[in-house]
Amino acid sequence: QATAPHAAHSVHVAQPQVVLYEGYLSHPAFGPQYIDIRVQFDSASRGRWFAIGQSQEIEILHLGNERIVMRELAAGATQLDGFREVHSGTIQGEVVRNGARGGQFKLTFRQGVQNVQVRQQGGAQLAPQYAVHGAAGL
């Protein structure tokens, strides 16, 4: 009698989905107004932000203790350095422009994947695990 292969070592990894945040930022280099911004995480380490009619590819760094740094890939002039609130998913912190800290930003989770966790099995690091959530109204 044939038996099914042992499945104890198999791991199901959900496919990553786009994560969307919306919010605002300010910095003295941009003048006194708040600027609307939309940030799209295409993966745990890459994405794109949209503000002032422009779009920039960004690098996303997860530095531990919920600290997240997002920075432009091309020019690198603008960087968002903040912390993610675990329960709401909100990311907020300080804006850095051409090395000068100042201003602030706040991003609210809208849709897609909210929690990214790296699982380990038998000492080997596996692909990130994604928990999919949605937001009403989008």
N, CA, C and O of each residue as an XYZ file, in Angstrom:
552
protein
N       0.843     -1.175      0.000
C       0.000      0.000      0.000
C       0.893      1.244      0.000
O       1.784      1.382      0.838
N       0.639      2.145     -0.953
C       1.419      3.383     -1.081
C       0.955      4.383     -0.044
O      -0.233      4.476      0.266
N       1.892      5.114      0.477
C       1.535      6.152      1.448
C       1.912      7.515      0.883
O       2.818      7.645      0.060
N       1.199      8.508      1.346
C       1.472      9.878      0.896
C       2.805     10.337      1.471
O       3.189      9.912      2.561
N       3.505     11.190      0.756
C       4.769     11.709      1.285
C       4.547     12.440      2.600
O       3.495     13.038      2.826
N       5.529     12.382      3.439
C       5.443     13.039      4.746
C       5.457     14.552      4.534
O       6.373     15.071      3.897
N       4.463     15.265      5.055
C       4.304     16.695      4.814
C       4.799     17.553      5.965
O       4.609     18.769      5.949
N       5.426     16.950      6.959
C       5.836     17.711      8.144
C       6.875     18.780      7.821
O       6.976     19.771      8.544
N       7.646     18.602      6.753
C       8.695     19.559      6.433
C       8.297     20.570      5.370
O       9.084     21.457      5.040
N       7.087     20.452      4.827
C       6.676     21.414      3.804
C       6.109     22.666      4.475
O       5.491     22.597      5.537
N       6.329     23.782      3.843
C       5.867     25.064      4.365
C       5.157     25.801      3.235
O       5.699     25.928      2.137
N       3.954     26.284      3.499
C       3.200     27.041      2.510
C       3.498     28.520      2.730
O       3.324     29.041      3.831
N       3.946     29.185      1.677
C       4.240     30.615      1.750
C       3.272     31.334      0.835
O       3.222     31.071     -0.366
N       2.503     32.246      1.411
C       1.568     33.028      0.615
C       2.344     33.981     -0.291
O       3.424     34.448      0.073
N       1.801     34.263     -1.454
C       2.445     35.192     -2.369
C       2.322     36.621     -1.826
O       1.266     36.999     -1.319
N       3.386     37.410     -1.928
C       3.310     38.777     -1.448
C       2.325     39.596     -2.269
O       2.166     39.376     -3.469
N       1.678     40.525     -1.622
C       0.765     41.438     -2.270
C       1.234     42.854     -1.978
O       2.003     43.097     -1.049
N       0.756     43.772     -2.787
C       1.109     45.169     -2.615
C       0.501     45.701     -1.325
O      -0.641     45.384     -0.990
N       1.269     46.508     -0.604
C       0.809     47.169      0.614
C       0.681     48.646      0.298
O       1.565     49.227     -0.332
N      -0.406     49.255      0.726
C      -0.638     50.660      0.439
C      -0.814     51.447      1.728
O      -1.589     51.059      2.601
N      -0.092     52.551      1.841
C      -0.221     53.501      2.947
C      -0.522     54.872      2.353
O      -0.050     55.203      1.265
N      -1.311     55.668      3.074
C      -1.578     57.042      2.675
C      -1.372     57.944      3.863
O      -1.594     57.537      5.004
N      -0.943     59.180      3.606
C      -0.746     60.097      4.709
C      -0.202     61.424      4.257
O      -0.547     61.928      3.187
N       0.668     61.996      5.101
C       1.218     63.319      4.815
C       2.661     63.378      5.283
O       3.124     62.549      6.066
N       3.356     64.392      4.772
C       4.704     64.682      5.249
C       4.913     66.186      5.210
O       4.216     66.912      4.502
N       5.887     66.634      5.984
C       6.289     68.036      5.975
C       7.789     68.102      6.210
O       8.368     67.223      6.849
N       8.403     69.139      5.693
C       9.826     69.406      5.916
C      10.060     70.852      5.508
O       9.470     71.313      4.531
N      10.915     71.587      6.238
C      11.179     72.980      5.878
C      11.592     73.159      4.406
O      11.304     74.202      3.819
N      12.254     72.173      3.807
C      12.666     72.275      2.401
C      11.476     72.322      1.449
O      11.605     72.792      0.319
N      10.305     71.833      1.902
C       9.100     71.819      1.074
C       8.181     73.003      1.375
O       7.099     73.101      0.795
N       8.587     73.891      2.258
C       7.741     75.016      2.646
C       6.893     74.649      3.853
O       7.062     73.578      4.437
N       5.970     75.550      4.229
C       5.207     75.356      5.468
C       4.040     74.370      5.375
O       3.484     73.986      6.405
N       3.662     73.958      4.181
C       2.471     73.118      4.021
C       2.758     71.640      4.249
O       3.901     71.192      4.170
N       1.686     70.888      4.537
C       1.753     69.433      4.583
C       1.505     68.917      3.178
O       0.680     69.460      2.444
N       2.216     67.876      2.812
C       2.117     67.302      1.479
C       1.497     65.914      1.589
O       1.945     65.086      2.382
N       0.455     65.663      0.782
C      -0.149     64.333      0.734
C       0.828     63.361      0.086
O       1.488     63.693     -0.899
N       0.913     62.167      0.644
C       1.809     61.142      0.100
C       1.117     59.786      0.149
O       0.351     59.483      1.063
N       1.410     58.994     -0.852
C       0.917     57.614     -0.926
C       2.154     56.739     -1.090
O       2.993     57.004     -1.950
N       2.268     55.703     -0.272
C       3.429     54.817     -0.323
C       2.957     53.400     -0.606
O       2.065     52.880      0.065
N       3.567     52.789     -1.607
C       3.214     51.431     -2.017
C       4.413     50.528     -1.760
O       5.493     50.759     -2.303
N       4.226     49.498     -0.933
C       5.264     48.496     -0.698
C       5.012     47.357     -1.683
O       4.025     46.632     -1.558
N       5.900     47.201     -2.660
C       5.769     46.102     -3.618
C       6.325     44.805     -3.054
O       5.926     43.715     -3.462
N       7.251     44.934     -2.111
C       7.831     43.802     -1.396
C       8.264     44.330     -0.036
O       8.022     45.493      0.289
N       8.903     43.479      0.757
C       9.367     43.923      2.075
C      10.510     44.925      1.954
O      10.788     45.647      2.912
N      11.188     44.991      0.793
C      12.363     45.860      0.670
C      12.294     46.893     -0.452
O      13.185     47.735     -0.566
N      11.269     46.843     -1.270
C      11.164     47.791     -2.394
C       9.737     48.309     -2.505
O       8.774     47.649     -2.114
N       9.638     49.521     -3.056
C       8.325     50.099     -3.259
C       8.415     51.371     -4.071
O       9.354     51.578     -4.840
N       7.404     52.232     -3.879
C       7.295     53.464     -4.648
C       6.457     54.428     -3.825
O       5.492     54.028     -3.174
N       6.838     55.719     -3.859
C       5.951     56.701     -3.246
C       5.525     57.716     -4.272
O       6.213     57.969     -5.261
N       4.356     58.299     -4.007
C       3.722     59.235     -4.915
C       3.398     60.493     -4.114
O       2.690     60.432     -3.109
N       3.927     61.650     -4.571
C       3.660     62.919     -3.906
C       3.935     64.052     -4.897
O       4.814     63.937     -5.751
N       3.207     65.108     -4.782
C       3.376     66.309     -5.606
C       3.416     65.954     -7.097
O       4.209     66.514     -7.853
N       2.561     65.026     -7.506
C       2.496     64.652     -8.914
C       3.695     63.873     -9.417
O       3.865     63.723    -10.627
N       4.521     63.378     -8.527
C       5.706     62.626     -8.917
C       5.693     61.245     -8.275
O       4.998     61.004     -7.288
N       6.473     60.353     -8.855
C       6.602     58.998     -8.342
C       8.084     58.664     -8.245
O       8.847     58.950     -9.169
N       8.498     58.058     -7.128
C       9.890     57.672     -6.927
C       9.956     56.234     -6.432
O       9.168     55.830     -5.576
N      10.896     55.463     -6.970
C      11.154     54.132     -6.430
C      11.881     54.297     -5.109
O      12.735     55.172     -4.962
N      11.532     53.441     -4.136
C      12.142     53.536     -2.815
C      12.670     52.191     -2.338
O      12.234     51.125     -2.773
N      13.631     52.292     -1.423
C      14.147     51.139     -0.699
C      13.521     51.196      0.694
O      13.411     52.269      1.288
N      13.114     50.041      1.209
C      12.483     49.964      2.529
C      13.379     49.128      3.429
O      13.670     47.971      3.128
N      13.811     49.715      4.525
C      14.687     49.029      5.465
C      13.921     48.767      6.754
O      13.329     49.687      7.321
N      13.926     47.528      7.220
C      13.304     47.146      8.496
C      14.459     46.967      9.485
O      15.212     45.996      9.403
N      14.590     47.913     10.421
C      15.767     47.960     11.287
C      15.551     47.383     12.674
O      16.402     47.565     13.544
N      14.449     46.697     12.909
C      14.180     46.104     14.218
C      13.391     47.033     15.106
O      13.375     48.246     14.894
N      12.734     46.464     16.103
C      11.888     47.228     17.031
C      10.889     48.101     16.293
O      10.595     49.214     16.729
N      10.358     47.600     15.165
C       9.341     48.269     14.348
C       9.842     49.540     13.675
O       9.033     50.319     13.171
N      11.154     49.772     13.651
C      11.696     50.948     12.958
C      11.768     50.648     11.465
O      12.261     49.599     11.051
N      11.271     51.582     10.672
C      11.259     51.457      9.220
C      11.843     52.732      8.618
O      11.456     53.840      8.990
N      12.770     52.563      7.694
C      13.330     53.691      6.952
C      12.995     53.475      5.482
O      13.251     52.407      4.926
N      12.421     54.498      4.862
C      12.115     54.472      3.430
C      12.925     55.578      2.778
O      12.914     56.715      3.249
N      13.636     55.253      1.687
C      14.429     56.285      1.023
C      14.420     56.082     -0.486
O      14.306     54.963     -0.985
N      14.545     57.202     -1.196
C      14.569     57.181     -2.644
C      15.752     56.364     -3.142
O      16.850     56.452     -2.592
N      15.528     55.572     -4.178
C      16.613     54.778     -4.756
C      17.512     55.626     -5.653
O      18.735     55.495     -5.599
N      16.929     56.485     -6.467
C      17.717     57.235     -7.446
C      18.533     58.344     -6.793
O      19.752     58.226     -6.669
N      17.889     59.394     -6.386
C      18.602     60.561     -5.859
C      18.963     60.405     -4.390
O      20.011     60.880     -3.953
N      18.107     59.748     -3.631
C      18.362     59.554     -2.209
C      18.233     60.816     -1.384
O      18.671     60.854     -0.234
N      17.631     61.863     -1.962
C      17.527     63.143     -1.270
C      16.531     63.102     -0.110
O      16.723     63.793      0.890
N      15.483     62.311     -0.231
C      14.431     62.277      0.788
C      14.380     60.910      1.446
O      14.473     59.876      0.784
N      14.230     60.928      2.758
C      14.162     59.701      3.548
C      13.100     59.884      4.628
O      13.019     60.942      5.252
N      12.291     58.856      4.845
C      11.323     58.832      5.944
C      11.840     57.836      6.971
O      12.041     56.663      6.658
N      12.054     58.302      8.190
C      12.646     57.492      9.250
C      11.647     57.438     10.400
O      11.444     58.431     11.098
N      11.024     56.278     10.597
C       9.980     56.215     11.616
C       9.777     54.839     12.204
O      10.580     53.924     12.018
N       8.673     54.725     12.924
C       8.315     53.493     13.609
C       6.894     53.097     13.244
O       6.018     53.946     13.079
N       6.679     51.783     13.122
C       5.347     51.232     12.834
C       4.678     50.862     14.134
O       5.253     50.155     14.962
N       3.450     51.345     14.316
C       2.638     50.977     15.473
C       2.041     49.607     15.163
O       1.315     49.457     14.180
N       2.334     48.628     15.975
C       2.012     47.233     15.678
C       0.520     46.999     15.457
O       0.149     46.331     14.491
N      -0.336     47.522     16.313
C      -1.765     47.197     16.226
C      -2.466     47.890     15.067
O      -3.299     47.271     14.406
N      -2.158     49.151     14.801
C      -2.845     49.887     13.736
C      -2.103     49.804     12.402
O      -2.712     49.975     11.345
N      -0.803     49.544     12.442
C      -0.010     49.539     11.228
C       0.460     50.923     10.813
O       1.189     51.052      9.829
N       0.060     51.962     11.540
C       0.473     53.329     11.226
C       1.985     53.469     11.355
O       2.586     52.956     12.298
N       2.597     54.170     10.397
C       4.025     54.450     10.437
C       4.177     55.962     10.554
O       3.610     56.707      9.755
N       4.936     56.415     11.540
C       5.162     57.850     11.662
C       6.558     58.131     12.173
O       7.177     57.306     12.845
N       7.047     59.334     11.833
C       8.395     59.686     12.247
C       8.854     60.974     11.624
O       8.071     61.898     11.402
N      10.158     61.022     11.340
C      10.816     62.250     10.900
C      11.208     62.170      9.426
O      11.563     61.105      8.921
N      11.136     63.315      8.748
C      11.556     63.421      7.357
C      12.992     63.944      7.323
O      13.339     64.879      8.046
N      13.820     63.333      6.477
C      15.197     63.774      6.280
C      15.318     64.169      4.811
O      15.023     63.373      3.920
N      15.754     65.401      4.566
C      15.899     65.892      3.189
C      17.320     66.395      2.999
O      17.748     67.317      3.693
N      18.053     65.803      2.072
C      19.459     66.156      1.828
C      20.272     66.156      3.117
O      21.108     67.033      3.336
N      20.020     65.166      3.965
C      20.762     65.010      5.213
C      20.256     65.847      6.367
O      20.704     65.662      7.498
N      19.326     66.771      6.113
C      18.796     67.645      7.168
C      17.507     67.061      7.743
O      16.518     66.890      7.030
N      17.531     66.760      9.038
C      16.330     66.265      9.705
C      15.399     67.429      9.994
O      15.845     68.545     10.259
N      14.106     67.159      9.940
C      13.121     68.202     10.218
C      11.793     67.770      9.652
O      11.742     66.896      8.787
N      10.751     68.346     10.110
C       9.445     67.945      9.625
C       9.035     66.594     10.174
O       9.692     66.035     11.052
N       7.953     66.086      9.650
C       7.390     64.838     10.143
C       6.579     64.173      9.049
O       6.274     64.776      8.020
N       6.236     62.915      9.293
C       5.329     62.208      8.392
C       4.469     61.260      9.206
O       4.822     60.848     10.311
N       3.329     60.930      8.622
C       2.440     59.925      9.207
C       1.760     59.199      8.052
O       1.165     59.823      7.174
N       1.855     57.869      8.067
C       1.260     57.025      7.039
C       0.280     56.061      7.684
O       0.594     55.415      8.683
N      -0.896     55.971      7.111
C      -1.938     55.080      7.623
C      -2.109     53.911      6.662
O      -2.241     54.096      5.452
N      -2.104     52.711      7.221
C      -2.288     51.490      6.435
C      -3.651     51.508      5.754
O      -4.657     51.827      6.387
N      -3.690     51.168      4.465
C      -4.949     51.149      3.721
C      -5.349     49.772      3.234
O      -6.492     49.364      3.442
N      -4.448     49.040      2.593
C      -4.830     47.726      2.062
C      -3.613     46.882      1.763
O      -2.490     47.383      1.692
N      -3.849     45.597      1.590
C      -2.798     44.666      1.195
C      -2.306     43.825      2.335
O      -3.095     43.209      3.051
N      -1.012     43.794      2.507
C      -0.355     42.981      3.505
C       0.102     43.890      4.627
O       0.809     44.867      4.380
N      -0.284     43.591      5.847
C       0.107     44.465      6.942
C       1.281     43.917      7.725
O       2.173     44.678      8.101
N       1.308     42.633      7.979
C       2.354     42.063      8.829
C       3.279     41.170      8.020
O       2.829     40.236      7.355
N       4.560     41.457      8.077
C       5.563     40.639      7.395
C       6.422     39.997      8.471
O       6.993     40.690      9.313
N       6.511     38.690      8.442
C       7.301     37.973      9.428
C       8.200     36.984      8.704
O       7.779     36.355      7.733
N       9.401     36.849      9.158
C      10.307     35.848      8.595
C      10.271     34.633      9.506
O      10.534     34.735     10.705
N       9.946     33.485      8.932
C       9.856     32.251      9.708
C      11.150     31.482      9.588
O      11.869     31.580      8.593
N      11.430     30.713     10.623
C      12.604     29.853     10.584
C      12.168     28.422     10.853
O      11.271     28.167     11.656
N      12.814     27.506     10.173
C      12.520     26.093     10.370
C      13.846     25.348     10.350
O      14.576     25.381      9.359
N      14.142     24.689     11.432
C      15.373     23.912     11.501
C      16.618     24.758     11.300
O      17.604     24.287     10.733
N      16.582     26.002     11.758
C      17.731     26.890     11.656
C      17.850     27.610     10.325
O      18.684     28.504     10.183
N      17.023     27.236      9.333
C      17.094     27.888      8.023
C      16.026     28.970      7.925
O      14.871     28.758      8.293
N      16.426     30.117      7.430
C      15.467     31.208      7.262
C      14.650     30.958      6.009
O      15.204     30.646      4.955
N      13.337     31.093      6.117
C      12.447     30.883      4.984
C      11.972     32.226      4.449
O      12.255     33.276      5.026
N      11.258     32.176      3.354
C      10.722     33.403      2.750
C       9.773     34.103      3.726
O       9.182     33.456      4.589
N       9.628     35.426      3.589
C       8.716     36.156      4.476
C       7.296     35.612      4.399
O       6.851     35.157      3.345
N       6.596     35.661      5.513
C       5.199     35.257      5.591
C       4.352     36.517      5.602
O       4.702     37.494      6.264
N       3.255     36.504      4.884
C       2.428     37.691      4.763
C       1.022     37.408      5.280
O       0.413     36.397      4.931
N       0.521     38.300      6.106
C      -0.868     38.200      6.572
C      -1.670     39.243      5.803
O      -1.378     40.435      5.901
N      -2.669     38.821      5.047
C      -3.409     39.727      4.188
C      -4.576     40.345      4.945
O      -5.358     39.659      5.603
N      -4.665     41.670      4.829
C      -5.756     42.418      5.445
C      -6.267     43.391      4.408
O      -5.543     43.742      3.476
N      -7.514     43.837      4.556
C      -8.060     44.843      3.660
C      -8.620     45.998      4.463
O      -8.858     45.879      5.665
N      -8.826     47.106      3.795
C      -9.413     48.267      4.442
C     -10.682     48.646      3.677
O     -10.684     48.678      2.446
N     -11.742     48.927      4.399
C     -12.997     49.318      3.771
C     -12.836     50.677      3.126
O     -12.080     51.522      3.606
N     -13.545     50.879      2.045
C     -13.574     52.194      1.429
C     -12.572     52.400      0.304
O     -12.545     53.477     -0.293
N     -11.757     51.415     -0.002
C     -10.825     51.583     -1.121
C     -11.187     50.651     -2.244
O     -10.521     50.641     -3.278
